[in-house]
Amino acid sequence: MHAVIQMESPAPAALPDAAPPPLEASPAVISVARPNVLVRFVRGIGSGVEWLFGGLTLAVTLAVFAVVPVLNLLSLGYLLEVSGRVARTGKLRSAFIGFRQAAVFGRLVLGAWLMMLPVRFVSGMWRDAELIAPGSGPAAGWRVALFILTVLTAWHIVWACLRGGKLRHFLWPAPLKFIRWLRQGGQYESARNAVLGYLARLRLPHYLKLGGVGFVGAVAWLIVPVGILILGSLLPPGGGVLLGLLGGGLLMLVALHLPFLQAHYAVEGRFGALFELGAVRKLFRRAPVAFWFALLITLLFSLPLYLLKIEFPPREIAWLPSLFFILFIFPARVLTGWAVSRALRHEEPRHWFFRWTARLGAIPIVWFYALIVYLTQYLSWHGALSLLEQHAFLVPAPMLSM
């Protein structure tokens, strides 16, 4: 009986002196949980380089899309998304969308281009051999070498992409790892899911829809003033001047509101938001100085782009002027979203002095913009049709490329 009682009685509490040593006493745990300063510095440098490389890749990609019909709406949609995110968050860093995803695409393109250099060299040797001695033994040998090298290079590029698409994957094929990879199951499903997941993160349908709706709304606002200006250029000087003044005045009114209407649409996501003048004017009263500054930069940065249209560029480098369009329009869209975000954070209108100062200060800006746009028809390759190319509001490439 006494033994049973002893077994059922609780065990005595452990003494404090018997407690195990604290976890932080182990230097191995510290080194794993917190890398040293040098490792963190190197990782930070690598992350920054990747971010910059992604930004460059994204700018070039948008520039190439800008000269391709339908795909140029992706460029406009991306720029509208930039304005919308900055307006919703109020943070300028929100404008840098998709830089990491673009870095992945840029690594794949750069790695594939590097791997194709030997193929180009062998192809050149084969062509030279065919020119010197068509059907000869050296020419046949170079042709066989080109075929084998092309097959191996294609395999290497695909394998490097499946491994992650980093530059080190392109530099070393890792054949033993490829053999082990083939022995494993479910490789097709994992590769397919990775590709589909990457494409989903790009949100291409969202940008295409955003750009398409923004394009239609901008054309609806611009069709009347631009149409009047084009009609005036076809009439004799007397009637042409009157129509020019009328079209220029209407273009001034459109330029005064359209950048912020597009940003308002990017925030709301509704087609009707592109025509809510009352809402935009209400936002202007809350942040008049910010609206004035954003309008100044938007119209000012669009004017130098007309100089690139004096001579029609060759088709091979048609994307290069579009790169300047992207670099100029991107900060303008960021500032437009910033102005809208300031207005959204304020509930009361600003003092009448700031409101009327901004209104009066906007008049010379839109007047100068309308004047320069009107004069560009005498400098542009397309003549009066260049009036359709409203870079500040439409796709960041000549509209006529559509």
C-alpha positions, 0 to 999 in steps of 0.5 A: 500500500505504501508503495502504491502511494509512492508511485502515485505521488507527484515527482518533485519539481526540478531545482533551478540549478538543474536547468539546461544552459540557455540556447543563446550560449551556443555560437553555432546557433548564433552564426546560423540565425544571423549571418555576419555583416560581410555576408549581409552586405554581399547579399544586399549588393546582389539584391540591388544589382538584380533589382537594377537589372530587372528595371532595365529589362522591364524598360527594354521589354515595354519599349519593344512592346510599344511598337507592336500592335495590341502589345503596346497596350500592355505598356500603357496598362503598366504605366496606368498601374504605376499611377494607380498604385502610387495613388492608392498607397501614397508611396513612391516605391510602389511604382516599381512594379515587377522588377524582380519578375523582369530580372528572371526574364532578363537572365533567361534572355541574356543567358540564351544569347550568350549560349548562342554565340558559338552557334553563330560562329559555327554558322558563319564558318559554314556559310563562308565554306559554302560560298568558297566551295559549295558542297565540299567536304569542309562545308559538309563538316561545318554543317554537321558541326552546326547541327550537333552544336545547335541541338546541344545548345538547345538542350543546354538552354532548356536545362538551364531554364529548368534549373532556375535560369541563373547565369551560373546555370548557363555557364555549367550544364551539370550533366550528372545532375541532369541524369539524376533529374531524369530518374525522378518523377513528376518533372513535367508537372513541376516545370509546368506549374513553375511556368504557369505560376511565373506567368500568373505573377506577371498579370498580363491580362490585367495590364492588357485590360487596363491599357485597353480601357485607358486607351479607349477613354483617352481617344474619346477625349482627344478625338474631337480636338485632334480631329478639329486640328487635322481638319483645319490643316486641310482647309485654306489658311483662313478657315484653318486658323479658326479651326486651329484656335478652336481645336487648340483651345479644346486640347488645352482643356483635355490636357488639363484633366486627362492625366488625372482622369486616367489616374482616377480610373487606375484607382477606381478600376471603372470605365466611367471614372475616365469621365468623372470631371467632378471627382477630379476637380474635387481632388484638385482642390485638395492638392492644387500645388501637387496637381500643378507640378504633376501636370507640368512634368507630364506635359513637359516630359512629353514634348521632347519625344516629338523631336524623335519623330522628325525622321522615320526610324528604320524598322530594326531600331524602331523600339529604340525611340520607344525606350526614351518614351518609357523613360520620360513617361514613367516619372510623369505617371509616378508624379500623377499618382503621387498628386492623386494620393495627396488629394486622397489623404486630405479631406478639406480643400486647400486655401483659395490662394493655392487653388487659384495660383495653381489654376492660373499657373496651369494655363501657360503650361497647357497653352504651350503644350497645345502650341508645340503639338500643333507645330509638330505637324510641320516637323513630323514624318507623318505630317498632320496625322502626327497629331494623333500621337499624344504621348502624354496620354496614349501608348508610349510609342507613335499611335500610327504604329498600331 
